[in-house]
Amino acid sequence: MSLYMIGDVQGCDSALARLLDEIAFSPSRDRLVLLGDLVNRGPESLAVIRRVRALGASAEALLGNHDLHLLAVAEGVRQPHRLDTVTDVLAAPEREALLDWLRQRPLALREQGVLMVHAGVLPRWTADQVLALAGEVQDVLRGPDWSAFLHQMYGNQPDRWDDALAGPARWRVIVNALTRLRLCTADGRMEFDTKDSQGADGAPPDFMPWFDVPGRATAEDTVAFGHWSTLGWLPDRPDLISLDTGCVWGGCLSAVRLGATPSERELIQVHCDQAQVPGR
């Protein structure tokens, strides 16, 4: 059995289909984890969800910020953005079944020794804590009050972790870290004003990529993530598997087949048609 991870698809189903063909993915033999943002900005969000859902137990998808945005728009919590491309999902005859499937997805996984998230991990969190905290939010999203939580999910405060946090404020920090984080301070204060297109060089003073924080508790773990297309693939960081390579912007859709060691990892990519222009 091979374990493959795929970065941000963002509604680019034709690219996903070509990538699955390229890796000769077999649902009966292989395992697939998509690292979040199945939908939005690309032209085929509905087709992506249908394809991944149809793979059944052989595939799993993490929740990304765009996936949560789709749920929030569907529940009337957020208004559609002018660049959104999720109308096809909202108009689908099986809309409720698709949205129910989506909200059941995890926020973090660990398989074959790799910790998988959509965006980032706060410096104080161990891998075990990441999974436990993700589980708290997963329980809410899978429970009867999930729609009410979506009304309380958005906002940048609190901007750092505190073990004493409880309820919606606690869950908001967890969601922000796992689905939105790129930059933070050494003590874990998160920053969300710097855009992906500005890259790490655009970070405000005292802020740095979450994975460069000295003494990060997951420094001995391999962490796989997406969400940061301007990073691209990081070949010189065996502890990191960065898989958002800008498919929706005309880059590549990337998959990694895990091996027994970092040197045995295999990167497989397909080029994507540009669906949107960065910065617009």
C-alpha positions in Angstrom: 0.0 0.0 0.0 1.2 3.5 -0.8 0.2 6.6 1.1 -0.2 9.7 -1.0 -0.8 13.3 0.2 -2.1 16.0 -2.1 -2.1 19.8 -1.6 -4.8 22.4 -2.2 -7.0 21.4 -5.0 -9.4 24.4 -4.7 -12.0 23.2 -7.2 -9.5 22.1 -10.0 -11.0 18.7 -10.7 -9.5 18.2 -14.1 -6.0 18.6 -12.5 -6.9 16.2 -9.7 -8.1 13.6 -12.2 -4.8 13.9 -14.1 -2.8 13.7 -10.9 -4.6 10.6 -9.7 -4.0 9.0 -13.1 -0.3 10.0 -12.9 0.2 8.3 -9.6 -2.0 5.3 -10.8 -4.0 5.6 -7.6 -5.9 2.4 -6.7 -8.6 2.7 -4.1 -8.3 -1.0 -3.3 -4.5 -0.7 -2.8 -3.6 2.8 -1.8 -4.4 5.5 0.7 -4.9 9.2 -0.1 -5.0 12.3 2.2 -5.9 15.7 0.8 -4.6 18.5 2.9 -7.6 20.8 2.8 -9.2 23.4 0.5 -10.9 20.9 -1.7 -13.1 23.8 -3.0 -13.3 27.4 -4.1 -11.6 29.6 -6.7 -11.2 26.8 -9.2 -14.1 26.0 -11.7 -15.1 22.6 -10.5 -15.7 22.5 -6.7 -18.7 20.2 -7.0 -16.8 17.7 -9.1 -13.9 17.6 -6.6 -16.2 16.8 -3.7 -18.0 14.2 -5.6 -14.8 12.6 -6.7 -13.1 12.5 -3.3 -16.3 11.4 -1.5 -16.8 8.5 -4.1 -13.3 7.2 -3.1 -14.8 6.1 0.2 -12.5 4.9 3.0 -9.4 4.9 0.7 -9.4 8.8 0.8 -9.5 11.4 3.5 -9.6 15.1 3.3 -8.7 17.6 5.9 -10.8 20.7 6.4 -9.2 23.9 5.1 -10.3 27.5 5.4 -12.1 27.4 2.1 -14.0 24.3 3.0 -15.2 25.9 6.2 -16.1 29.0 4.2 -18.4 26.9 2.0 -20.1 25.5 5.1 -20.5 29.0 6.5 -22.0 30.4 3.2 -24.3 27.4 3.0 -25.6 28.2 6.5 -26.0 31.9 5.8 -23.2 32.8 8.2 -21.0 34.4 5.5 -21.9 36.1 2.2 -20.2 34.8 -0.9 -17.0 36.5 -1.9 -16.9 37.9 -5.5 -14.2 35.3 -6.3 -16.0 32.3 -4.8 -16.8 29.4 -7.1 -19.0 27.2 -4.9 -22.4 27.9 -6.4 -22.4 24.5 -8.1 -22.1 22.8 -4.7 -24.9 24.9 -3.2 -27.2 24.1 -6.2 -26.4 20.4 -6.3 -29.3 18.0 -5.9 -27.4 16.2 -3.2 -26.3 19.4 -1.6 -27.2 18.4 2.0 -25.4 15.1 1.7 -22.3 16.7 0.4 -22.2 19.4 3.1 -22.8 16.8 5.7 -19.9 14.7 4.4 -17.7 17.8 4.3 -18.3 18.8 7.9 -17.4 15.3 9.1 -13.8 15.7 7.8 -11.0 16.0 10.4 -8.8 19.1 11.0 -5.6 17.0 11.6 -4.3 13.5 11.1 -1.2 11.5 11.8 -0.3 8.7 9.5 2.9 6.9 9.0 4.6 9.3 11.5 3.5 12.4 9.6 1.4 15.1 11.3 -1.0 16.5 8.7 -2.8 19.9 8.9 -4.0 22.4 6.4 -2.1 25.4 7.5 0.1 25.4 10.6 0.8 24.4 14.2 1.3 26.8 17.1 4.8 26.6 18.7 3.7 25.3 22.1 1.6 22.5 20.7 3.0 19.0 20.6 1.8 16.6 17.9 -0.4 14.8 20.4 -2.0 18.2 21.5 -2.6 19.1 17.9 -4.6 15.9 17.4 -6.5 16.3 20.7 -7.4 20.0 20.0 -8.4 19.2 16.5 -10.7 16.6 17.9 -12.4 19.1 20.1 -13.5 21.2 17.1 -14.3 18.1 15.0 -16.7 17.0 17.7 -18.5 20.4 17.6 -18.7 20.4 13.8 -20.0 16.9 13.8 -22.6 17.6 16.5 -26.1 19.1 16.6 -24.8 22.7 17.3 -22.4 22.9 14.4 -24.3 25.7 12.6 -24.3 27.8 15.8 -20.5 27.4 16.1 -20.0 28.7 12.6 -21.6 32.0 13.7 -18.9 32.2 16.4 -16.0 30.8 14.4 -14.8 34.0 12.6 -12.4 36.6 14.1 -8.7 37.0 14.9 -9.1 37.1 18.6 -7.8 35.6 20.8 -4.6 35.7 18.7 -2.6 33.3 20.9 -3.2 30.1 22.7 -4.0 29.8 26.4 -4.8 26.6 28.1 -7.5 28.3 30.1 -9.5 29.2 27.0 -12.9 27.6 26.8 -15.9 27.4 24.5 -16.0 29.3 21.2 -12.9 31.4 21.9 -10.9 28.2 22.4 -12.2 26.6 19.3 -11.6 29.8 17.3 -7.9 29.7 18.1 -7.7 26.1 17.1 -9.5 26.7 13.8 -7.3 29.7 13.0 -4.1 27.9 13.7 -4.9 24.7 11.8 -6.6 26.4 8.8 -5.2 29.9 8.5 -1.8 30.2 10.2 1.3 31.3 8.3 3.1 33.7 10.6 3.4 34.0 14.3 5.8 35.4 17.0 8.2 33.3 19.0 5.5 33.2 21.8 2.8 32.1 19.4 0.9 35.3 18.6 -0.8 34.8 15.2 -0.9 37.4 12.4 -3.4 37.2 9.6 -3.1 40.5 7.7 0.0 39.4 5.6 -1.3 37.8 2.4 0.1 34.7 0.8 1.3 36.7 -2.2 3.6 38.8 0.1 5.4 35.7 1.3 7.5 35.3 4.4 9.5 38.4 3.4 6.4 40.5 3.9 6.1 39.5 7.6 5.9 42.3 10.1 8.7 42.7 12.7 9.0 39.9 15.2 6.8 37.6 13.1 8.1 34.5 11.2 6.8 31.4 9.5 5.3 29.2 12.2 7.7 26.4 11.3 10.8 28.6 12.0 9.9 29.4 15.6 12.9 28.4 17.8 12.0 25.6 20.1 8.8 24.7 18.4 7.3 21.6 20.2 6.8 19.8 16.9 10.4 20.4 15.7 11.2 16.7 15.9 8.0 15.7 13.9 7.4 15.7 10.2 4.6 18.1 9.4 2.7 18.1 6.1 0.6 21.2 5.2 -0.8 23.3 2.4 -2.3 26.8 2.4 0.9 28.7 1.5 1.3 28.6 -2.3 4.2 31.1 -2.4 6.3 28.6 -0.4 6.0 25.9 -2.9 7.9 22.7 -2.4 10.7 22.9 0.3 13.3 20.3 -0.8 15.8 21.4 1.9 13.4 20.9 4.8 13.0 17.1 5.3 10.9 17.9 8.4 8.3 19.8 6.3 6.1 18.6 3.4 4.7 21.8 1.9 2.2 20.8 -0.8 0.3 23.9 -1.8 2.1 24.7 -5.1 -0.5 27.1 -6.5 -2.6 24.9 -8.8 -5.5 27.5 -8.9 -3.0 30.2 -9.9 -1.6 28.3 -12.8 1.1 26.4 -10.9 1.1 22.7 -10.2 -1.0 20.3 -8.2 1.3 18.2 -6.1 1.3 14.8 -4.5 3.9 13.1 -2.4 4.2 9.4 -1.9 5.7 8.7 1.5 8.6 6.4 1.8 10.4 4.9 4.8 12.8 7.8 4.9 12.6 11.4 3.7 15.0 10.5 0.8 12.5 8.0 -0.4 9.6 10.5 -0.7 8.4 10.9 -4.3 7.0 14.2 -5.5 4.6 13.9 -8.4 3.1 17.0 -10.1 0.8 18.0 -12.9 0.6 21.5 -14.4 -2.7 23.3 -13.9 -4.6 25.8 -16.1 -4.8 29.2 -14.4 -8.2 29.6 -12.9 -7.6 32.9 -11.1 -5.1 35.7 -11.1 -3.2 36.3 -7.7 -4.0 39.6 -6.0 -7.4 40.1 -7.6 
